[in-house]
Structure formats: structure tokens, C-alpha cells
């Protein structure tokens, strides 16, 4: 009975995503590649050569902030949810960023070994990093950073920054964009 209740809570609607004022209006407010469970909402922006996705998702496996971001990211990787969600980011990069060309259906994500967290200002946040590679090739085409912002009550916000390798941005932790997002 408890499992049924927990799984049912995954369908409860989430808050709409909010971006930084510097990013302007989102270019997409739906993700057709998102799974139906758990409930989630994703808005996407293009800012300074990067595709920025803000995903608010329901976390029926935990209602506490303790371990919420790391467990959700681990589950997302195991279940392949990151591939589905990032399909939209890759498609938007292909359509909007000059010099970037990749078939969104022919890419793969390779997880990059990382510390698992990074300090942004005075807060330590859970992170995951990935390289976007064309299937069949080892060349990295873009880098992806996922930053988790846990909240109590079973909702998690994930900030996903996808930047083509052609970009001159050397900061793999995307400090500027993350701090813009955190600003009140």
C-alpha cells in the first residue's frame, strides 16, 4: 500500500520552472521527450552560447532535502532519463547555435567522473557532468553540467547547462550561470 501511495505521489503537479532575468524569455516551455512519471516541467533558454534547461521534477522516493539531488540524479542516469531530457537541448543547439551540427537522435551521453558536488558562493550543490558524443565516435561535441537544488516536500529543481565544445567558455562548473540562477 505504501509503495502505491509513493508511486501515486509522482503524478502530483510541480511548480513551474523559473529562470534568471538575464536569460530573457524561455524558447521552449514543454519537452515532448519527457517521461510522464514522475511529474515534471522543463523550460529552456539559450543564453551566451549555452542551452539552459530548468527542470522541476517530483521526487516520490524522498520528501527530504537530504540526499535528494544525488539520489535523483543517480536514478535518472540508471533509468536513462537524462538522455530523453537532453534530446531537446541537443535539438535546440542544432537549430540555434551557428557552427554546431548534430542529429539529436544520434548522440550519446558519457558521464564524466567528477567530485559530485561544487561550492557555488556559500552553498555546496550536487553536480553531475556529461560529454555529448556522436554515436560511433569518441569526439566530444558538447559538455553538460547538471546542478541539483533540493527542496523539501518532494520537489527537486535541476539546472542543466549544455554548451558546445566550440564555445570559448573554459569554466566546466558554469559559475556565472549558476550564480545568476541562484540570485533572488
C-alpha positions in Angstrom: 0.0 0.0 0.0 2.9 2.4 0.9 4.5 1.8 -2.5 1.3 2.5 -4.3 0.9 5.8 -2.4 4.5 6.8 -3.0 4.3 6.0 -6.7 1.0 7.9 -7.0 2.6 11.0 -5.5 4.9 11.1 -8.6 1.9 12.3 -10.6 1.2 15.3 -8.4 1.9 18.5 -10.5 5.1 20.5 -9.9 5.8 24.3 -9.7 6.6 26.0 -13.0 10.3 26.5 -13.6 11.8 30.0 -13.3 15.0 31.3 -14.9 17.2 34.2 -14.3 16.1 37.6 -15.5 19.3 37.9 -17.6 18.2 34.9 -19.7 15.1 36.6 -21.1 12.0 34.6 -22.2 12.3 30.8 -22.5 12.4 29.4 -26.0 10.6 26.2 -25.0 8.1 25.5 -22.2 7.5 21.9 -23.0 9.6 18.9 -23.5 8.0 16.3 -25.7 10.7 13.7 -24.8 10.0 13.9 -21.0 8.5 10.8 -19.3 5.0 11.0 -17.8 6.2 9.8 -14.4 7.4 11.4 -12.2 5.6 14.7 -12.9 7.9 17.4 -14.2 8.1 20.6 -16.1 11.0 21.9 -18.1 11.7 25.3 -19.6 14.6 26.0 -21.9 16.6 29.2 -22.7 19.6 30.0 -24.9 22.0 32.4 -23.2 25.6 33.2 -24.0 26.1 30.2 -26.3 24.6 27.6 -24.0 21.3 25.8 -23.8 20.0 26.2 -20.3 17.2 23.9 -19.0 15.4 24.3 -15.7 13.6 21.2 -14.8 11.3 20.9 -11.7 10.6 17.3 -11.0 8.6 15.3 -8.4 10.8 13.0 -6.2 8.4 10.4 -4.9 11.3 8.4 -3.4 12.2 11.2 -0.9 10.5 14.2 0.5 13.6 15.4 2.4 16.4 17.6 1.1 19.0 15.1 2.5 20.4 13.2 -0.5 17.5 14.3 -2.7 19.6 15.7 -5.5 22.3 13.0 -5.6 19.8 10.1 -5.4 17.5 11.6 -8.1 20.5 12.2 -10.4 21.7 8.7 -9.9 18.2 7.3 -10.6 18.0 9.5 -13.7 21.2 8.1 -15.1 20.3 4.5 -14.3 16.9 4.8 -16.0 18.2 6.8 -19.0 16.0 9.9 -18.2 18.9 12.2 -18.9 19.2 11.0 -22.5 15.5 11.7 -23.0 15.5 15.1 -21.4 18.7 16.3 -23.1 17.3 15.3 -26.5 15.5 18.7 -26.6 18.7 20.6 -25.6 20.7 19.0 -28.4 17.9 19.7 -30.9 17.8 23.4 -29.8 21.6 23.7 -30.1 21.5 22.2 -33.6 18.8 24.7 -34.6 20.1 27.8 -32.8 23.9 27.8 -32.4 25.9 28.6 -35.6 28.6 26.0 -36.3 27.0 23.3 -34.2 25.6 20.4 -36.1 24.4 17.1 -34.6 21.4 14.8 -35.2 19.6 14.8 -31.9 18.7 11.2 -32.4 22.3 10.1 -32.9 24.1 11.2 -29.7 25.1 9.6 -26.5 25.9 11.0 -23.1 29.1 9.8 -21.4 29.3 10.5 -17.7 32.4 12.4 -16.6 34.0 11.4 -13.4 33.6 14.4 -11.0 33.6 15.3 -7.3 29.8 15.0 -7.1 29.4 18.5 -5.6 30.8 22.0 -6.1 30.7 25.2 -4.0 28.7 28.0 -5.6 29.1 31.0 -3.4 28.4 29.8 0.1 26.4 26.7 -0.8 27.6 23.2 -1.8 25.4 21.8 -4.5 25.3 18.3 -6.1 26.5 18.2 -9.7 26.9 15.7 -12.5 28.9 16.2 -15.7 28.5 14.6 -19.1 30.1 14.7 -22.5 27.8 14.7 -25.6 29.3 12.4 -28.2 28.1 11.4 -31.7 27.2 7.7 -31.7 30.1 5.7 -33.1 32.7 8.5 -32.4 34.8 9.4 -29.4 34.9 13.1 -30.2 33.2 15.3 -27.6 30.7 17.7 -29.2 29.3 19.4 -26.1 29.6 19.4 -22.4 26.7 19.1 -20.0 26.5 20.2 -16.4 23.6 19.3 -14.1 23.2 21.1 -10.8 20.6 20.0 -8.2 18.7 22.4 -6.0 16.8 20.3 -3.4 13.7 21.4 -1.6 11.6 19.7 1.0 8.2 18.3 0.1 9.3 16.1 -2.8 10.2 18.6 -5.5 13.7 19.0 -7.0 15.0 21.7 -9.4 17.7 20.6 -11.8 19.6 23.3 -13.7 21.1 21.8 -16.9 23.7 23.7 -18.9 24.6 22.3 -22.3 27.5 24.1 -24.1 29.1 23.1 -27.4 32.8 22.3 -27.3 33.4 25.1 -29.9 32.5 27.7 -27.2 35.3 29.6 -25.6 33.8 29.1 -22.1 36.5 27.3 -20.0 34.5 27.1 -16.8 33.2 23.5 -16.5 31.3 24.4 -13.4 29.5 27.3 -15.2 29.8 29.6 -12.1 28.3 32.6 -13.8 25.1 30.9 -15.0 24.5 29.0 -11.7 25.0 32.2 -9.7 22.6 34.1 -12.0 20.0 31.3 -11.3 20.6 31.4 -7.6 20.3 35.2 -7.3 17.0 36.3 -5.7 
